[in-house]
Amino acid sequence: MTSRLPVFPLGTVLFPGLVLPLHIFEERYRDLVKHLLSRPDGDPREFGVVAIKQGWETSPTAVPPGPPSTQPPRLGPVPTTTPLPPPPAAAPAGPGDVALHEIGCTAELRQVTELPDGRYDIVTVGRRRFRVVSIDRTTEPYLMAEVEWLPEPAGQEELADLLAPRVLAVFRQYLTLIRADEQELTEQLPEDPTVLSHLVAATAALTLEDRQRLLATPDTAGRLRSELRMLSRESALLRQVRAVPVPLRELAVPASPN
């Protein structure tokens, strides 16, 4: 059984539980926000975030109002007592201009601020993974998709519980290599295997392709196993060069407004 979902192409990969702030300035995506806000209370106000495989993120006529945010994704509920970092300008590609990855994640609206000129600053949280079955490029000004949901499969819980402490230990070592501020290392890291697997995938300095492969991994145990290899690889490189690298995704693609 499939569901119909608005789709937002971006040059990033969203994972369940991670916070994604966006600045909405294109007219068609303003319409999407208005559509979501008009839904009855209790209905999910979510859209699909799918990483771009090929094509441009910004329409030729769309000019973002400011530089992109460099803030990493964050876990958990959206704080209401501290200011959020400036959200990135969300300028997705034209509906006919991009090829998309097959696996994406829904983004649920948590905060919406309408600006005087009609733009929006929104805060979303990743909710559930899906597979794109088909794309509708004509019904709405933004993309619509038929999607099938990808729930966490059962049967690998014991293996995930065994892998999680190993990934957590390697991830802490990795953080000591990339962060100069020791105070940042005191932050509480999740012990839940699934939550940990999503946090590592979203915050380690990986390529978009690596992140996409992790999002597409069907179960937590498989994701944690892959992350052990990736973190060991990245830590070895950091120790060898004794410098914090620019994330490879920044070297591989042009600067993005997202």
C-alpha positions in Angstrom: 0.0 0.0 0.0 1.3 3.4 -0.9 0.7 7.0 0.3 0.8 10.3 -1.5 3.3 12.8 -0.2 4.7 16.3 -1.2 8.4 15.9 -2.0 11.1 18.5 -1.4 14.4 17.8 -3.3 17.4 19.0 -1.3 21.2 18.6 -1.4 21.2 16.9 2.0 20.0 13.7 3.6 17.6 13.9 6.5 17.4 11.1 9.1 14.6 10.3 11.6 14.8 12.3 14.8 17.1 15.0 13.4 16.2 18.7 13.3 16.3 20.5 9.9 15.6 24.2 9.8 14.9 25.7 6.4 14.3 29.1 4.8 11.5 28.9 2.3 11.4 31.6 -0.4 10.3 30.0 -3.7 6.6 30.6 -4.4 5.8 27.0 -5.0 7.2 25.9 -1.7 5.5 28.7 0.1 2.3 27.1 -1.4 3.5 23.8 0.1 3.9 25.4 3.6 0.4 27.0 3.3 -1.1 23.7 2.3 0.5 21.9 5.3 -0.7 24.6 7.7 -4.2 24.4 6.3 -4.5 20.7 7.2 -6.8 19.8 10.1 -5.4 19.5 13.6 -4.3 15.9 14.1 -3.3 15.3 10.5 0.4 14.9 9.9 2.0 18.1 8.6 4.9 16.5 6.8 6.6 16.4 3.5 9.3 14.2 2.0 12.9 15.2 1.9 14.8 13.4 -0.9 18.4 14.0 -1.7 19.3 15.1 -5.2 21.2 12.5 -7.3 21.7 14.7 -10.3 20.7 18.2 -11.3 20.7 21.7 -9.7 19.2 22.6 -6.3 18.2 26.2 -7.2 15.9 27.4 -9.9 17.7 29.7 -12.3 15.4 32.6 -11.3 15.6 32.0 -7.5 18.2 33.9 -5.5 18.5 32.9 -1.9 18.5 35.9 0.5 21.6 34.8 2.5 24.4 32.3 3.0 23.7 28.7 4.0 23.8 27.6 7.6 26.8 25.5 8.7 25.1 24.2 11.8 25.0 20.4 12.1 21.7 18.6 12.5 20.4 18.3 16.1 18.5 15.5 17.9 15.4 15.7 19.9 12.5 18.2 20.3 12.8 21.8 19.1 13.9 24.1 21.9 11.6 27.0 22.6 13.7 29.0 25.0 16.9 29.4 23.0 17.2 31.0 19.6 17.7 28.7 16.6 20.6 29.1 14.3 19.9 30.9 11.0 18.1 28.4 8.8 19.5 27.6 5.4 17.8 29.0 2.4 15.8 26.2 0.9 15.9 26.5 -2.9 15.1 23.1 -4.3 15.4 22.2 -7.9 12.8 22.7 -10.6 10.4 19.7 -10.9 11.8 18.7 -14.3 15.5 19.4 -13.6 16.6 16.7 -11.1 17.0 13.0 -10.6 16.3 12.0 -7.1 17.5 9.2 -4.8 15.0 6.5 -4.2 15.0 6.6 -0.3 14.0 9.7 1.6 12.7 10.7 5.0 9.7 12.8 5.9 10.1 16.2 7.6 7.4 17.1 10.1 6.7 20.8 10.6 7.3 21.9 14.2 7.8 25.6 14.0 6.7 28.1 11.3 7.5 31.8 11.2 6.0 33.8 8.3 8.1 36.8 7.4 6.5 40.1 6.2 7.3 39.5 2.5 5.7 36.0 2.5 8.8 33.9 3.0 8.9 31.4 5.8 11.4 30.2 8.4 10.5 26.7 9.3 11.8 24.0 11.7 11.2 20.4 10.9 12.1 17.1 12.5 12.8 13.9 10.5 10.1 11.3 11.2 9.9 8.2 9.0 11.8 6.7 6.0 10.1 5.9 2.7 10.8 4.7 -0.8 9.7 6.7 -3.8 7.5 4.6 -6.1 6.6 7.2 -8.6 6.8 11.0 -9.1 4.0 13.3 -10.2 5.5 16.5 -11.7 2.3 18.1 -13.0 -0.6 18.0 -10.4 1.0 20.6 -8.1 3.6 23.3 -8.5 5.9 21.2 -6.3 6.6 17.5 -6.7 4.2 14.9 -5.4 5.2 11.2 -5.0 3.6 7.9 -4.3 5.7 6.4 -1.5 5.9 3.2 0.5 6.9 3.4 4.1 10.0 1.6 5.4 9.4 0.6 9.0 12.3 -0.8 11.1 12.3 -4.5 10.5 12.2 -6.9 13.4 14.7 -9.6 14.2 18.0 -7.7 14.5 17.5 -6.1 17.9 20.0 -8.3 19.8 22.7 -7.6 17.2 22.0 -3.9 17.3 22.2 -3.9 21.1 25.7 -5.5 20.8 26.9 -3.1 18.1 25.6 0.1 19.7 28.2 0.4 22.6 31.1 -0.3 20.1 29.8 2.4 17.7 29.3 4.8 20.6 32.9 4.3 21.8 34.4 4.8 18.3 32.1 7.8 17.7 33.4 9.4 21.0 37.0 8.9 19.8 36.1 10.3 16.5 34.6 13.4 18.1 37.8 14.1 20.0 39.7 14.2 16.7 37.3 16.7 15.0 36.3 19.0 17.9 38.7 21.5 19.4 36.4 22.6 22.2 36.5 20.0 25.0 33.2 21.3 26.4 31.4 20.0 23.3 32.5 16.5 24.1 30.5 16.4 27.4 27.2 16.4 25.5 24.9 13.5 26.1 25.0 10.9 23.3 22.1 8.5 22.8 22.4 4.9 23.8 19.3 3.7 21.9 20.8 1.8 18.9 18.4 3.3 16.3 18.7 6.9 17.5 22.5 6.5 17.7 22.7 5.1 14.2 20.8 8.1 12.8 22.9 10.7 14.8 26.2 9.2 13.6 25.0 9.1 10.0 23.9 12.7 10.1 26.8 14.3 12.0 30.0 12.5 10.9 32.0 14.1 8.0 30.6 11.8 5.3 29.8 12.3 1.7 26.2 12.6 0.6 26.6 9.2 -1.0 27.7 7.6 2.3 24.8 9.3 4.1 22.3 8.1 1.5 23.6 4.5 1.7 23.1 4.6 5.5 19.6 6.0 5.1 18.8 3.2 2.6 20.2 0.5 4.9 17.0 -1.4 6.0 17.8 -2.1 9.6 19.7 -0.6 12.6 22.2 -3.4 12.9 23.3 -3.0 9.3 23.5 0.7 9.7 25.7 0.4 12.9 27.9 -2.1 11.2 28.5 0.2 8.3 29.2 3.1 10.6 31.8 1.1 12.5 33.7 0.8 9.2 33.2 4.4 8.2 34.2 5.9 11.6 37.3 3.7 11.8 38.2 4.8 8.3 37.7 8.5 9.0 39.5 8.3 12.4 42.5 6.6 10.8 42.7 9.4 8.2 42.4 12.1 10.8 45.2 10.6 12.8 47.4 10.3 9.8 47.0 13.9 8.5 46.6 15.4 12.0 44.1 17.9 10.7 40.3 18.3 10.6 39.3 17.9 6.9 36.7 19.8 5.1 33.8 17.4 4.7 34.1 15.6 1.4 30.6 16.7 0.4 31.8 20.3 0.3 34.6 19.4 -2.1 32.5 17.2 -4.3 29.7 19.6 -5.2 29.2 23.3 -5.8 28.2 25.5 -2.9 24.6 24.9 -2.1 21.9 27.3 -0.7 20.4 24.4 1.3 
